[in-house]
Amino acid sequence: LNDDDIKEILALSKDESIGQRVFNSIAPSIYGHDNIKRAIGLSLFSGVPKNPGKKHKVRGDINILLCGDPGTAKSQFLKYVTKVAHRPVFTTGQGASAVGLTAY
């Protein structure tokens, strides 16, 4: 990151509507579906790992399951995320197996 990038990030961090700006920037070609865009935005920033009682670790990853009628842009949302996420796993019901998803 150069100095201009850092200045822009600091300016964005002070914007009170940064969350809404992030949500609106997700798949802008798809109209509506605000709850799905919010869930995707939150998952991109991930959660917080926890270690309750110092017994076991709980990962902070946020997973999303999209279910719905045909033609409701589910695949388009997932394809968008695979372009912007740092470690995406795109799968469908036909291409998923328990070993294939957990062995990543």
MDAnalysis code that builds the backbone (N, CA, C; Angstrom):
import MDAnalysis as mda
import numpy as np

u = mda.Universe.empty(312, n_residues=104, atom_resindex=np.repeat(np.arange(104), 3), trajectory=True)
u.add_TopologyAttr("name", ["N", "CA", "C"] * 104)
u.add_TopologyAttr("resid", np.arange(1, 105))
u.add_TopologyAttr("resname", ["LEU", "ASN", "ASP", "ASP", "ASP", "ILE", "LYS", "GLU", "ILE", "LEU", "ALA", "LEU", "SER", "LYS", "ASP", "GLU", "SER", "ILE", "GLY", "GLN", "ARG", "VAL", "PHE", "ASN", "SER", "ILE", "ALA", "PRO", "SER", "ILE", "TYR", "GLY", "HIS", "ASP", "ASN", "ILE", "LYS", "ARG", "ALA", "ILE", "GLY", "LEU", "SER", "LEU", "PHE", "SER", "GLY", "VAL", "PRO", "LYS", "ASN", "PRO", "GLY", "LYS", "LYS", "HIS", "LYS", "VAL", "ARG", "GLY", "ASP", "ILE", "ASN", "ILE", "LEU", "LEU", "CYS", "GLY", "ASP", "PRO", "GLY", "THR", "ALA", "LYS", "SER", "GLN", "PHE", "LEU", "LYS", "TYR", "VAL", "THR", "LYS", "VAL", "ALA", "HIS", "ARG", "PRO", "VAL", "PHE", "THR", "THR", "GLY", "GLN", "GLY", "ALA", "SER", "ALA", "VAL", "GLY", "LEU", "THR", "ALA", "TYR"])
u.atoms.positions = np.array([
    [0.836, -1.182, 0.000],
    [0.000, 0.000, 0.000],
    [0.877, 1.241, 0.000],
    [0.509, 2.194, -0.811],
    [1.257, 3.449, -0.800],
    [0.556, 4.456, 0.126],
    [1.136, 5.637, 0.236],
    [0.598, 6.640, 1.163],
    [-0.820, 7.074, 0.799],
    [-1.092, 7.185, -0.503],
    [-2.441, 7.586, -0.925],
    [-3.482, 6.534, -0.542],
    [-3.115, 5.265, -0.680],
    [-4.030, 4.192, -0.283],
    [-4.329, 4.251, 1.204],
    [-3.303, 4.462, 1.993],
    [-3.467, 4.528, 3.452],
    [-4.361, 5.702, 3.836],
    [-4.171, 6.851, 3.189],
    [-5.018, 8.017, 3.471],
    [-6.474, 7.734, 3.121],
    [-6.688, 7.068, 1.992],
    [-8.056, 6.755, 1.580],
    [-8.713, 5.758, 2.539],
    [-7.955, 4.767, 2.991],
    [-8.491, 3.793, 3.941],
    [-8.841, 4.467, 5.262],
    [-7.983, 5.362, 5.733],
    [-8.267, 6.084, 6.977],
    [-9.503, 6.968, 6.828],
    [-9.665, 7.602, 5.676],
    [-10.845, 8.437, 5.446],
    [-12.102, 7.574, 5.418],
    [-12.035, 6.423, 4.767],
    [-13.192, 5.530, 4.729],
    [-13.535, 4.988, 6.107],
    [-12.532, 4.786, 6.954],
    [-12.787, 4.252, 8.293],
    [-13.577, 5.225, 9.164],
    [-13.541, 6.499, 8.816],
    [-14.281, 7.502, 9.581],
    [-15.689, 7.734, 9.039],
    [-15.996, 7.124, 7.905],
    [-17.318, 7.271, 7.287],
    [-18.330, 6.436, 8.069],
    [-19.380, 7.091, 8.579],
    [-20.375, 6.393, 9.383],
    [-21.222, 5.422, 8.562],
    [-21.268, 5.624, 7.256],
    [-22.073, 4.756, 6.411],
    [-21.218, 3.760, 5.624],
    [-20.028, 3.437, 6.138],
    [-19.126, 2.549, 5.402],
    [-19.734, 1.155, 5.244],
    [-20.431, 0.688, 6.248],
    [-21.061, -0.630, 6.146],
    [-22.060, -0.684, 5.006],
    [-22.911, 0.320, 4.927],
    [-23.903, 0.359, 3.854],
    [-23.235, 0.511, 2.498],
    [-22.146, 1.249, 2.437],
    [-21.413, 1.400, 1.174],
    [-20.820, 0.069, 0.730],
    [-20.315, -0.705, 1.675],
    [-19.781, -2.026, 1.346],
    [-20.895, -2.932, 0.852],
    [-22.019, -2.957, 1.557],
    [-23.138, -3.816, 1.174],
    [-23.664, -3.434, -0.212],
    [-23.747, -2.137, -0.493],
    [-24.240, -1.679, -1.792],
    [-23.271, -2.006, -2.925],
    [-22.008, -2.162, -2.603],
    [-21.017, -2.439, -3.651],
    [-20.966, -3.914, -4.028],
    [-21.637, -4.758, -3.287],
    [-21.621, -6.195, -3.577],
    [-22.625, -6.488, -4.688],
    [-22.124, -7.074, -5.757],
    [-22.941, -7.445, -6.924],
    [-23.894, -6.317, -7.308],
    [-23.372, -5.166, -7.695],
    [-24.243, -4.016, -7.974],
    [-25.194, -4.233, -9.149],
    [-24.911, -5.202, -9.997],
    [-25.797, -5.450, -11.134],
    [-27.056, -6.218, -10.734],
    [-27.087, -6.728, -9.498],
    [-28.253, -7.472, -9.009],
    [-29.089, -6.530, -8.136],
    [-30.331, -6.335, -8.531],
    [-31.220, -5.412, -7.816],
    [-31.811, -6.094, -6.585],
    [-31.858, -5.359, -5.476],
    [-32.492, -5.864, -4.261],
    [-31.625, -6.855, -3.515],
    [-32.268, -7.801, -2.852],
    [-31.594, -8.843, -2.071],
    [-30.651, -8.242, -1.018],
    [-31.112, -7.217, -0.323],
    [-30.261, -6.508, 0.633],
    [-29.761, -7.406, 1.762],
    [-30.601, -8.333, 2.234],
    [-30.160, -9.221, 3.320],
    [-29.040, -10.148, 2.865],
    [-29.125, -10.629, 1.629],
    [-28.066, -11.498, 1.103],
    [-26.780, -10.703, 0.945],
    [-26.871, -9.484, 0.438],
    [-25.683, -8.645, 0.270],
    [-25.050, -8.314, 1.624],
    [-25.879, -8.099, 2.621],
    [-25.362, -7.824, 3.973],
    [-24.635, -9.055, 4.519],
    [-25.218, -10.234, 4.349],
    [-24.575, -11.463, 4.830],
    [-23.256, -11.703, 4.120],
    [-23.217, -11.480, 2.823],
    [-21.972, -11.659, 2.071],
    [-20.925, -10.649, 2.534],
    [-21.331, -9.405, 2.722],
    [-20.391, -8.380, 3.184],
    [-19.801, -8.713, 4.542],
    [-20.640, -9.155, 5.457],
    [-20.147, -9.521, 6.789],
    [-19.240, -10.729, 6.733],
    [-19.552, -11.686, 5.870],
    [-18.699, -12.879, 5.785],
    [-17.351, -12.560, 5.158],
    [-17.293, -11.575, 4.273],
    [-16.015, -11.199, 3.667],
    [-15.046, -10.639, 4.706],
    [-15.587, -9.977, 5.737],
    [-14.738, -9.444, 6.786],
    [-14.495, -10.457, 7.901],
    [-15.179, -11.563, 7.863],
    [-15.002, -12.696, 8.768],
    [-15.449, -12.350, 10.179],
    [-15.384, -13.358, 11.018],
    [-15.741, -13.190, 12.414],
    [-14.486, -13.159, 13.272],
    [-14.667, -13.357, 14.562],
    [-13.553, -13.321, 15.508],
    [-13.336, -14.729, 16.048],
    [-12.122, -15.279, 15.899],
    [-11.878, -16.598, 16.490],
    [-11.963, -16.534, 18.019],
    [-12.455, -17.600, 18.607],
    [-12.619, -17.631, 20.066],
    [-11.973, -18.890, 20.622],
    [-11.605, -18.835, 21.881],
    [-11.069, -19.984, 22.597],
    [-11.750, -20.033, 23.965],
    [-12.998, -20.521, 24.012],
    [-13.742, -20.496, 25.277],
    [-13.141, -21.433, 26.321],
    [-12.825, -20.872, 27.444],
    [-12.291, -21.659, 28.550],
    [-10.934, -22.264, 28.264],
    [-10.257, -21.777, 27.250],
    [-8.929, -22.288, 26.860],
    [-8.965, -23.800, 26.608],
    [-10.137, -24.321, 26.172],
    [-10.274, -25.754, 25.945],
    [-10.175, -26.114, 24.468],
    [-10.808, -25.333, 23.628],
    [-10.781, -25.611, 22.189],
    [-10.983, -24.319, 21.415],
    [-10.460, -24.282, 20.210],
    [-10.586, -23.086, 19.382],
    [-11.826, -23.177, 18.500],
    [-12.480, -22.048, 18.348],
    [-13.615, -21.927, 17.452],
    [-13.210, -20.923, 16.380],
    [-13.197, -21.378, 15.128],
    [-12.784, -20.495, 14.044],
    [-13.780, -19.368, 13.870],
    [-13.303, -18.257, 13.372],
    [-14.160, -17.102, 13.164],
    [-14.756, -17.028, 11.776],
    [-14.631, -18.080, 10.992],
    [-15.168, -18.066, 9.634],
    [-16.688, -17.997, 9.652],
    [-17.230, -17.239, 8.714],
    [-18.673, -17.146, 8.567],
    [-19.036, -17.828, 7.257],
    [-19.891, -18.834, 7.330],
    [-20.339, -19.541, 6.138],
    [-21.749, -19.100, 5.789],
    [-22.067, -19.168, 4.495],
    [-23.387, -18.764, 4.025],
    [-23.973, -19.897, 3.203],
    [-25.218, -20.200, 3.455],
    [-25.965, -21.160, 2.654],
    [-27.088, -20.387, 1.974],
    [-27.058, -20.343, 0.645],
    [-28.101, -19.657, -0.113],
    [-29.060, -20.693, -0.679],
    [-30.315, -20.584, -0.310],
    [-31.363, -21.462, -0.834],
    [-32.450, -20.574, -1.410],
    [-33.050, -21.030, -2.482],
    [-34.136, -20.244, -3.041],
    [-34.618, -20.799, -4.362],
    [-35.621, -20.157, -4.883],
    [-36.205, -20.558, -6.155],
    [-35.201, -20.364, -7.284],
    [-35.371, -21.098, -8.367],
    [-34.527, -20.877, -9.543],
    [-34.684, -19.437, -10.049],
    [-33.599, -18.883, -10.518],
    [-33.655, -17.539, -11.083],
    [-33.579, -16.422, -10.071],
    [-33.134, -16.701, -8.849],
    [-33.054, -15.648, -7.828],
    [-31.619, -15.200, -7.582],
    [-30.735, -15.392, -8.549],
    [-29.369, -14.842, -8.551],
    [-28.430, -15.487, -7.539],
    [-28.734, -16.685, -7.076],
    [-27.857, -17.340, -6.099],
    [-26.463, -17.570, -6.680],
    [-26.386, -18.130, -7.854],
    [-25.085, -18.418, -8.471],
    [-24.332, -17.139, -8.798],
    [-25.038, -16.090, -9.202],
    [-24.371, -14.832, -9.520],
    [-23.729, -14.222, -8.286],
    [-24.400, -14.321, -7.137],
    [-23.798, -13.839, -5.896],
    [-22.525, -14.620, -5.583],
    [-22.606, -15.926, -5.695],
    [-21.443, -16.755, -5.371],
    [-20.290, -16.506, -6.334],
    [-20.591, -16.333, -7.604],
    [-19.533, -16.045, -8.576],
    [-18.892, -14.694, -8.295],
    [-19.676, -13.723, -7.848],
    [-19.121, -12.419, -7.485],
    [-18.140, -12.570, -6.323],
    [-18.532, -13.344, -5.325],
    [-17.684, -13.512, -4.144],
    [-16.367, -14.204, -4.505],
    [-16.404, -15.148, -5.430],
    [-15.164, -15.835, -5.802],
    [-14.163, -14.884, -6.443],
    [-14.631, -13.764, -6.947],
    [-13.726, -12.786, -7.558],
    [-13.117, -11.833, -6.539],
    [-13.785, -11.618, -5.396],
    [-13.308, -10.611, -4.450],
    [-12.799, -11.190, -3.127],
    [-13.155, -12.406, -2.804],
    [-12.754, -12.990, -1.518],
    [-11.317, -13.484, -1.577],
    [-10.670, -13.571, -0.422],
    [-9.276, -13.995, -0.372],
    [-9.114, -15.516, -0.415],
    [-10.128, -16.270, -0.031],
    [-10.037, -17.737, -0.048],
    [-11.413, -18.353, -0.290],
    [-11.959, -18.125, -1.461],
    [-13.330, -18.600, -1.686],
    [-13.387, -20.079, -2.044],
    [-14.501, -20.709, -1.703],
    [-14.799, -22.071, -2.134],
    [-16.186, -22.015, -2.751],
    [-16.255, -22.214, -4.057],
    [-17.534, -22.189, -4.773],
    [-17.956, -23.612, -5.039],
    [-19.135, -23.968, -4.598],
    [-19.619, -25.318, -4.839],
    [-21.130, -25.288, -5.014],
    [-21.634, -26.344, -5.597],
    [-23.077, -26.519, -5.738],
    [-23.441, -27.838, -5.089],
    [-24.708, -28.126, -5.017],
    [-25.142, -29.391, -4.426],
    [-24.590, -30.588, -5.171],
    [-24.427, -30.473, -6.489],
    [-23.925, -31.593, -7.272],
    [-22.419, -31.778, -7.107],
    [-21.696, -30.680, -6.875],
    [-20.241, -30.775, -6.808],
    [-19.693, -30.884, -5.397],
    [-20.555, -30.935, -4.416],
    [-20.106, -30.932, -3.023],
    [-20.092, -32.336, -2.455],
    [-19.053, -32.622, -1.704],
    [-19.013, -33.836, -0.898],
    [-18.425, -33.448, 0.444],
    [-18.693, -34.200, 1.460],
    [-18.179, -33.863, 2.792],
    [-16.661, -33.796, 2.769],
    [-16.014, -34.716, 2.084],
    [-14.548, -34.723, 2.031],
    [-14.056, -33.537, 1.224],
    [-14.702, -33.230, 0.114],
    [-14.244, -32.168, -0.763],
    [-14.265, -30.794, -0.115],
    [-15.227, -30.521, 0.753],
    [-15.299, -29.224, 1.394],
    [-14.414, -29.132, 2.618],
    [-14.302, -30.177, 3.385],
    [-13.514, -30.110, 4.613],
    [-12.034, -30.323, 4.363],
    [-11.655, -30.934, 3.269],
    [-10.250, -31.213, 3.017],
    [-9.546, -30.023, 2.380],
    [-10.245, -28.943, 2.157],
    [-9.653, -27.769, 1.527],
    [-8.570, -27.276, 2.380],
])
